């Protein structure tokens, strides 16, 4: 699959590219501990993630683990950007993602983002995936420091 998503992070209003992963394009590859690489196009709310170690701007798949397995990220919302057929300016897409992910944060974690110890990051459609009809922004809660071994749903962190 040629389509990819870009991973962005929001912390104190600053957006930076975080990381990426190559390989596994739209396939599901299991391991003995139950973790697997999953297509970024198939991520679902509640899935816990281990971010890629290799920094890149785009990725096709990401490691999904049981929430009882050490992890630092969890999908908490899927937001649809219904902008036109032309790929939006990066500032417009980032503004949409920041607003949408901020709006959904409290309903997942249980407290407003401004009171949380967590950060959020998001996966954006790429130019190619947008051309294929992809309009989904994947909102991901993220801890910095010690990994989690439970779901962030209602955690009030």
For each residue, the residues with C-beta under 8 A, 3 or more apart:
1: 25 26 39 41 60
2: 128
3: 41 60 125 126 128 129 132 134
4: 40 58 59 60 126 128 129
5: 40 41 58 59 60 123 124 125 126 129 134 138
6: 17 20 57 58 123 124 126
7: 17 18 19 20 51 57 58 59 121 122 123 124
8: 15 16 17 18 94 97 121 122 123 124
9: 15 16 17 18 119 120 121 122 142
10: 13 14 15 97 98 101 102 119 120 121 122
11: 14 16 119
12:
13: 10 98
14: 10 11
15: 8 9 10 94 98
16: 8 9 11
17: 6 7 8 9 55 57
18: 7 8 9 51 55 121
19: 7 51 52 53 54 55 56 59
20: 6 7 52 54 55 56 57 58 59
21: 24 37 52 54 56 59 60 61 62 63
22: 54 56 59 60
23: 37 60 61
24: 21 27 29 37 39 60 61
25: 1 39 60 61
26: 1 39 41 42 60 61
27: 24 37 39 61
28: 36 37 38 39 42
29: 24 36 37 61
30: 34 35 36
31: 34 35 36
32:
33: 65 69
34: 30 31 65 66 69
35: 30 31 50 63 64 65 66 69
36: 28 29 30 31 63 64
37: 21 23 24 27 28 29 61 62 63 64
38: 28 42 43 47 61 62 63 64
39: 1 24 25 26 27 28 42 43 60 61
40: 4 5 43 59 60 61 62 123 138
41: 1 3 5 26 129 134 136
42: 26 28 38 39
43: 38 39 40 47 62 64 75 78 123 138
44: 47 75 78
45: 75 76 77 78 108
46: 67 74 75 76 151 153
47: 38 43 44 64 74 75
48: 64 65 66 67 69 71 73 74 148 151
49: 62 63 64 65 71 72 73 74 75 140
50: 35 62 63 65 70 71 72 73
51: 7 18 19 62 63 72 73 142
52: 19 20 21 55 56 59 62 63
53: 19
54: 19 20 21 22
55: 17 18 19 20 52
56: 19 20 21 22 52 59
57: 6 7 17 20
58: 4 5 6 7 20 126
59: 4 5 7 19 20 21 22 40 52 56 62 123
60: 1 3 4 5 21 22 23 24 25 26 39 40
61: 21 23 24 25 26 27 29 37 38 39 40
62: 21 37 38 40 43 49 50 51 52 59
63: 21 35 36 37 38 49 50 51 52
64: 35 36 37 38 43 47 48 49
65: 33 34 35 48 49 50 69 70 71
66: 34 35 48 69
67: 46 48 71 74 148 149 150 151
68: 149 150
69: 33 34 35 48 65 66 149
70: 50 65 147 148 149
71: 48 49 50 65 67 74 147 148 149
72: 49 50 51 142 143 144 147 148
73: 48 49 50 51 121 140 141 142 143
74: 46 47 48 49 67 71 140 141 148 151 152 153
75: 43 44 45 46 47 49 78 138 139 140
76: 45 46 104 105 108 109 120 139 140 141 152 153
77: 45 100 101 104 105 108 138 139
78: 43 44 45 75 136 137 138 139
79: 96 97 100 101 104 136 137 139
80: 135 136 137
81: 88 93 96 97 100 125 135 136 137
82: 135
83: 88 92 93 96 135
84: 88
85:
86:
87: 93 125 127 130 131
88: 81 83 84 92 93 96
89: 92 93
90: 93 94
91: 94 95
92: 83 88 89 95 96
93: 81 83 87 88 89 90 96 97 124 125 137
94: 8 15 90 91 97 98 124
95: 91 92 98 99
96: 79 81 83 88 92 93 99 100 137
97: 8 10 79 81 93 94 100 101 122 124 137 139
98: 10 13 15 94 95 101 102 122
99: 95 96 102 103
100: 77 79 81 96 97 103 104 137 139
101: 10 77 79 97 98 104 105 120 122 137 139
102: 10 98 99 105 113 120
103: 99 100
104: 76 77 79 100 101 107 108 139
105: 76 77 101 102 108 109 112 113 116 120 139 141
106: 109 110 111 112 113
107: 104
108: 45 76 77 104 105 141 152 153 154
109: 76 105 106 113 116 118 141 152 153 154 155 156 157
110: 106 154 155 156
111: 106 115 116 156 157
112: 105 106 115 116
113: 102 105 106 109 116 118 120
114:
115: 111 112
116: 105 109 111 112 113 157
117: 143 157
118: 109 113 141 142 143 152 157
119: 9 10 11 141 142 143 144
120: 9 10 76 101 102 105 113 139 140 141 142
121: 7 8 9 10 18 73 140 142
122: 7 8 9 10 97 98 101 137 138 139 140
123: 5 6 7 8 40 43 59 137 138 140
124: 5 6 7 8 93 94 97 137
125: 3 5 81 87 93 129 130 134 135 136 137
126: 3 4 5 6 58 129 130 134
127: 87 130 131
128: 2 3 4 131 132
129: 3 4 5 41 125 126 132 134
130: 87 125 126 127 133 134 135
131: 87 127 128
132: 3 128 129
133: 130
134: 3 5 41 125 126 129 130
135: 80 81 82 83 125 130
136: 41 78 79 80 81 125
137: 78 79 80 81 93 96 97 100 101 122 123 124 125
138: 5 40 43 75 77 78 122 123
139: 75 76 77 78 79 97 100 101 104 105 120 122
140: 49 73 74 75 76 120 121 122 123
141: 73 74 76 105 108 109 118 119 120 152
142: 9 51 72 73 118 119 120 121
143: 72 73 117 118 119 146 147 148 157
144: 72 119
145:
146: 143
147: 70 71 72 143
148: 48 67 70 71 72 74 143 152
149: 67 68 69 70 71
150: 67 68 155
151: 46 48 67 74 155
152: 74 76 108 109 118 141 148 155 157
153: 46 74 76 108 109
154: 108 109 110
155: 109 110 150 151 152
156: 109 110 111
157: 109 111 116 117 118 143 152
